[in-house]
């Protein structure tokens, strides 16, 4: 019973509140309150007021061989005065950064001064201010940019990688870097220490097809690059084994002597990509006997030197690796 009486009392209070707020007197009061607030707001928009606008700054057109040495401002505070309606339109505008182009002002002085008149002119063009809008104050009223010119040097790029090829696959050509060099800008003392620029490490496993990668250059302290990344092409194909006979070539032998070897040719076995199987040239592999190695040799056997002059031949081995020889007068 007590619970029912409590519910009835609660409902009764709600009904009383509804009747109070929906009464004609209260509705009239709220209507006049809204209307007076609207009149006050509209009236305030027609009066002159002041506000502060924050404008972000972006510096553009800085050559790569120029380094800014101070910290120029990244925003400008603009105090303006106008009718409230105009100020309201400014506050609702999404401001993109004011671009200050420095591309044509780097001389030998080491600093650039953007005066208050120059800055005000840029701001007016950027903001597209109404004719009635007055600029009261600009902070800062001028901008000083201090800089130094950097030395430059062109260096080769070294591709740093760990490549694991799939079974029966081989690199069919040398790895191609585009570009293969980079222009480096920085203090002369820093550039003098650099001989090449390395890429960030790339790890490739079970590679079975030609791959084209975008590799970033590894940053070096105090320097900047003309490009931050390069294209790397890695050419991969199936390989097979090939066997050929190669004659032994003598080098550094005096004109009055000749060297005879036993045997005169060696058997060479190597791995080669299918596309290069029939493209062997006579100087791709050289098997050499150097007279300088045998002139003081007290034995009749000498180990041969093998030179691989190509990138598409790998796992090269010869048989025999040592040969007997004799020296003969011509």
C-alpha positions as CSV (number, residue, x, y, z in Angstrom):
1,X,0.0,0.0,0.0
2,X,2.8,2.4,0.9
3,X,4.5,1.6,-2.4
4,X,1.3,2.5,-4.3
5,X,1.0,5.8,-2.5
6,X,4.6,6.6,-3.3
7,X,4.1,6.0,-7.0
8,X,0.9,8.1,-7.0
9,X,2.8,11.0,-5.3
10,X,5.6,10.7,-7.9
11,X,3.1,10.9,-10.8
12,X,1.3,13.8,-9.2
13,X,4.6,15.8,-8.9
14,X,5.4,15.1,-12.6
15,X,2.0,16.3,-13.7
16,X,2.3,19.5,-11.7
17,X,5.7,20.2,-13.3
18,X,4.4,19.6,-16.8
19,X,1.4,21.9,-16.2
20,X,3.7,24.6,-14.8
21,X,6.2,24.6,-17.7
22,X,3.4,24.3,-20.3
23,X,1.4,27.1,-18.9
24,X,0.9,30.2,-21.1
25,X,2.8,32.5,-18.8
26,X,5.9,30.3,-18.8
27,X,5.9,29.8,-22.5
28,X,5.5,33.5,-23.1
29,X,8.4,34.2,-20.8
30,X,10.7,31.7,-22.6
31,X,9.7,33.1,-26.0
32,X,10.6,36.6,-25.0
33,X,13.8,35.4,-23.4
34,X,14.9,33.8,-26.7
35,X,13.9,36.8,-28.7
36,X,15.8,39.2,-26.5
37,X,18.9,37.0,-26.6
38,X,18.7,36.9,-30.4
39,X,18.3,40.7,-30.6
40,X,21.3,41.2,-28.3
41,X,23.4,38.8,-30.4
42,X,22.4,40.5,-33.7
43,X,23.1,43.9,-32.2
44,X,26.5,42.8,-30.9
45,X,27.5,41.6,-34.4
46,X,27.0,45.1,-35.7
47,X,29.4,46.7,-33.2
48,X,33.1,47.0,-33.6
49,X,35.0,44.4,-31.6
50,X,38.6,43.1,-31.4
51,X,39.9,39.6,-31.7
52,X,43.2,37.7,-32.1
53,X,43.8,35.3,-35.0
54,X,46.6,32.7,-34.9
55,X,48.1,32.1,-38.3
56,X,50.4,29.1,-38.9
57,X,53.5,29.6,-41.0
58,X,55.3,27.3,-43.5
59,X,58.6,28.2,-45.0
60,X,59.0,26.9,-48.6
61,X,61.5,27.1,-51.5
62,X,64.5,26.5,-49.3
63,X,67.3,25.1,-51.6
64,X,68.9,21.8,-50.6
65,X,72.3,23.4,-50.1
66,X,70.9,25.8,-47.5
67,X,70.5,25.1,-43.7
68,X,68.4,27.3,-41.4
69,X,70.5,28.0,-38.3
70,X,68.0,29.8,-36.1
71,X,64.4,29.0,-35.2
72,X,62.1,31.4,-37.1
73,X,58.5,31.6,-35.7
74,X,56.0,28.9,-36.7
75,X,52.9,31.1,-36.2
76,X,51.8,34.8,-36.2
77,X,49.3,36.4,-33.8
78,X,47.2,38.9,-35.6
79,X,45.0,41.4,-33.6
80,X,42.2,42.8,-35.7
81,X,39.2,45.1,-35.3
82,X,35.9,45.1,-37.2
83,X,32.2,44.5,-36.8
84,X,31.4,41.3,-35.0
85,X,29.8,39.7,-38.1
86,X,33.1,40.0,-40.0
87,X,35.1,38.8,-37.1
88,X,32.8,35.8,-36.8
89,X,33.5,34.8,-40.4
90,X,37.3,34.9,-39.7
91,X,36.9,32.7,-36.7
92,X,35.0,30.1,-38.7
93,X,37.6,29.9,-41.5
94,X,39.9,26.9,-41.4
95,X,43.4,28.5,-41.8
96,X,45.9,26.7,-43.9
97,X,49.6,27.6,-43.2
98,X,50.8,30.9,-44.6
99,X,53.5,29.9,-47.1
100,X,56.6,32.2,-47.0
101,X,58.7,31.5,-50.2
102,X,62.4,31.9,-49.6
103,X,63.6,30.5,-53.0
104,X,65.0,33.7,-54.4
105,X,66.5,35.5,-51.4
106,X,69.6,33.5,-50.4
107,X,72.6,35.6,-51.1
108,X,75.9,35.9,-49.1
109,X,74.7,37.7,-46.0
110,X,73.6,34.7,-44.1
111,X,70.3,36.1,-43.0
112,X,66.9,37.2,-44.4
113,X,64.7,39.9,-42.8
114,X,61.1,40.0,-43.7
115,X,60.0,43.5,-42.6
116,X,56.7,44.5,-41.0
117,X,55.5,46.1,-44.2
118,X,56.4,42.9,-46.2
119,X,54.7,40.7,-43.6
120,X,51.6,42.9,-43.4
121,X,51.3,42.7,-47.2
122,X,51.5,38.9,-47.2
123,X,49.0,38.6,-44.4
124,X,46.4,40.8,-46.2
125,X,46.7,38.8,-49.4
126,X,46.6,35.6,-47.4
127,X,43.6,36.5,-45.1
128,X,41.6,38.3,-47.8
129,X,40.5,40.8,-45.1
130,X,37.4,42.9,-45.5
131,X,38.0,46.6,-46.3
132,X,36.5,47.5,-42.9
133,X,38.9,45.3,-41.0
134,X,41.8,47.0,-39.3
135,X,45.0,45.3,-38.3
136,X,45.9,46.5,-34.8
137,X,49.0,44.5,-34.1
138,X,51.1,41.7,-35.6
139,X,53.3,39.5,-33.3
140,X,56.0,39.1,-34.3
141,X,56.0,42.2,-36.5
142,X,59.0,40.9,-38.6
143,X,60.8,37.6,-39.2
144,X,64.5,37.0,-39.2
145,X,65.8,33.8,-40.9
146,X,69.4,33.0,-40.4
147,X,71.1,30.4,-42.7
148,X,74.4,28.9,-43.9
149,X,75.3,27.5,-47.2
150,X,76.3,23.8,-47.2
151,X,78.9,21.9,-49.2
152,X,77.8,19.3,-51.6
153,X,79.3,16.0,-52.8
154,X,78.1,13.2,-55.1
155,X,78.6,9.7,-53.6
156,X,77.8,6.1,-54.7
157,X,75.0,4.3,-53.1
158,X,75.6,0.9,-51.5
159,X,72.7,-1.6,-51.3
160,X,72.7,-3.3,-48.0
161,X,70.8,-6.6,-48.1
162,X,70.5,-10.2,-46.9
163,X,69.1,-12.2,-49.9
164,X,68.3,-15.9,-49.8
165,X,67.4,-17.3,-53.1
166,X,64.9,-20.2,-53.5
167,X,66.3,-23.6,-54.5
168,X,67.6,-23.7,-58.1
169,X,67.4,-19.9,-58.5
170,X,70.2,-17.5,-59.2
171,X,70.8,-13.8,-59.7
172,X,70.6,-13.4,-63.5
173,X,72.3,-10.0,-63.6
174,X,73.8,-7.4,-61.3
175,X,71.5,-5.6,-58.9
176,X,70.3,-2.3,-60.5
177,X,70.1,0.8,-58.4
178,X,68.2,3.8,-59.7
179,X,69.8,6.3,-59.0
180,X,73.1,4.7,-58.3
181,X,74.5,8.0,-56.8
182,X,73.1,10.7,-54.5
183,X,74.1,14.3,-54.0
184,X,74.8,14.9,-50.3
185,X,74.6,18.3,-48.6
186,X,76.2,19.2,-45.3
187,X,79.2,20.8,-43.6
188,X,82.5,20.1,-45.4
189,X,84.0,18.3,-42.3
190,X,81.0,15.9,-42.4
191,X,81.2,15.3,-46.1
192,X,84.9,14.6,-46.0
193,X,84.3,11.5,-43.8
194,X,81.8,10.0,-46.2
195,X,82.8,7.7,-49.1
196,X,79.4,6.2,-49.9
197,X,75.8,6.2,-48.7
198,X,74.2,2.9,-47.6
199,X,70.6,1.9,-47.8
200,X,68.6,0.6,-44.9
201,X,68.9,-3.2,-44.6
202,X,66.6,-5.3,-46.8
203,X,66.1,-8.9,-45.9
204,X,64.6,-11.2,-48.6
205,X,64.0,-14.9,-48.1
206,X,63.2,-17.6,-50.6
207,X,63.4,-15.2,-53.6
208,X,62.2,-16.9,-56.8
209,X,61.2,-14.1,-59.1
210,X,62.6,-10.7,-60.2
211,X,61.7,-8.1,-57.5
212,X,61.6,-4.3,-57.6
213,X,61.9,-2.6,-54.2
214,X,61.8,0.9,-52.9
215,X,64.7,1.3,-50.4
216,X,65.3,4.3,-48.1
217,X,68.8,5.7,-47.6
218,X,70.2,5.3,-44.2
219,X,70.4,8.8,-42.6
220,X,73.7,10.3,-41.7
221,X,74.1,12.9,-39.0
222,X,74.4,16.5,-40.1
223,X,73.8,15.8,-43.8
224,X,70.8,15.7,-46.1
225,X,70.3,13.9,-49.5
226,X,69.0,15.0,-52.8
227,X,66.7,11.9,-52.6
228,X,65.6,9.9,-49.6
229,X,64.9,6.6,-51.4
230,X,65.9,4.6,-54.5
231,X,64.5,1.9,-56.7
232,X,66.3,-1.4,-56.5
233,X,65.8,-4.1,-59.2
234,X,66.9,-7.7,-58.3
235,X,66.8,-10.0,-61.3
236,X,66.2,-13.7,-60.5
237,X,65.8,-16.8,-62.7
238,X,66.2,-20.6,-62.7
239,X,69.7,-21.8,-63.2
240,X,71.4,-24.8,-64.6
241,X,74.9,-26.2,-64.6
242,X,77.2,-25.9,-67.6
243,X,80.6,-27.3,-68.4
244,X,83.2,-25.9,-70.8
245,X,86.9,-26.2,-71.5
246,X,89.1,-23.1,-71.0
247,X,92.7,-22.7,-72.2
248,X,95.4,-21.7,-69.7
249,X,96.8,-18.2,-70.4
250,X,100.3,-17.2,-69.3
251,X,101.0,-13.7,-68.2
252,X,104.0,-11.6,-67.2
253,X,106.3,-14.0,-69.1
254,X,109.6,-12.6,-70.5
255,X,109.7,-12.4,-74.3
256,X,112.6,-14.9,-74.6
257,X,110.7,-17.6,-72.6
258,X,107.5,-19.6,-73.1
259,X,105.6,-21.7,-70.6
260,X,104.1,-25.1,-71.4
261,X,101.5,-26.5,-69.1
262,X,100.2,-30.1,-68.7
263,X,97.4,-30.1,-69.4
264,X,97.0,-27.0,-71.7
265,X,93.3,-26.6,-70.9
266,X,91.1,-27.1,-67.8
267,X,87.5,-28.1,-67.3
268,X,85.3,-25.4,-65.9
269,X,81.9,-26.1,-64.3
270,X,79.6,-23.2,-63.2
271,X,76.0,-22.3,-62.6
272,X,74.3,-19.9,-65.0
273,X,70.8,-18.6,-65.5
274,X,68.7,-20.0,-68.3
275,X,68.7,-16.7,-70.2
276,X,72.5,-16.6,-70.3
277,X,73.1,-20.3,-71.1
278,X,74.2,-19.7,-74.6
279,X,75.7,-16.2,-74.1
280,X,79.2,-17.2,-73.0
281,X,82.1,-15.1,-74.4
282,X,85.7,-16.0,-74.6
283,X,86.8,-13.6,-71.8
284,X,84.0,-14.3,-69.4
285,X,86.3,-16.7,-67.5
286,X,90.1,-16.5,-67.5
287,X,92.4,-19.2,-66.2
288,X,95.8,-17.6,-65.6
289,X,99.4,-18.8,-65.0
290,X,101.5,-16.0,-63.7
291,X,105.2,-16.1,-64.5
292,X,105.9,-14.1,-61.3
293,X,104.5,-17.0,-59.3
294,X,106.7,-19.6,-60.9
295,X,110.1,-17.9,-61.5
296,X,111.2,-18.7,-57.9
297,X,109.2,-21.8,-57.6
298,X,111.3,-24.9,-56.9
299,X,108.5,-27.4,-57.8
300,X,107.1,-28.2,-61.2
301,X,103.5,-27.6,-60.1
302,X,101.6,-24.3,-59.7
303,X,98.1,-23.4,-58.6
304,X,96.1,-21.6,-61.3
305,X,94.3,-18.3,-60.9
306,X,90.7,-18.1,-62.0
307,X,88.9,-14.8,-62.8
308,X,85.2,-14.5,-63.3
309,X,84.5,-11.4,-65.4
310,X,80.7,-11.7,-65.4
311,X,77.8,-11.3,-62.9
312,X,75.6,-14.1,-64.3
313,X,78.1,-16.9,-63.7
314,X,78.4,-18.3,-60.1
315,X,79.7,-21.4,-58.3
316,X,82.7,-21.5,-60.6
317,X,85.2,-24.3,-60.2
318,X,87.9,-25.7,-62.4
319,X,89.7,-29.1,-62.7
320,X,92.5,-29.5,-62.3
321,X,93.3,-26.6,-60.0
322,X,97.1,-27.2,-60.3
323,X,99.1,-28.0,-63.4
324,X,102.7,-29.1,-64.2
325,X,104.7,-26.7,-66.3
326,X,108.1,-26.3,-67.9
327,X,109.9,-23.1,-69.1
328,X,111.4,-23.1,-72.6
329,X,113.7,-20.7,-74.4
330,X,112.2,-19.4,-77.6
